[in-house]
Amino acid sequence: HEKSGNEQFFTELSKWVFHERGHLKAVHMQHHKVGEANEPAIYRINDDLEFSVEIFEWSGTSWEPYVDDDVQVQFYMMSP
């Protein structure tokens, strides 16, 4: 039989399912209001803030820096 055209797809899918690829972790998260250096206890709705995080991806043998130019962060108001 010829090789299946889906072989590469299922190889990559199985890597993802078994956390050999696409498994991310976020470390060194920091946030603060724009113009300030310390993290406040609370934020208000219209506060502008700066947020930084380092993201790593599991390569199957080690954590490698995750490189992308389209990462999104979403915040939720926990108590009014």
Summary of the structure (lengths in Angstrom):
residues: 80
radius of gyration: 19.2
end to end distance: 63.1
largest distance: 64.9
contacts: 122
relative contact order: 0.19
helix: 14%
strand: 29%
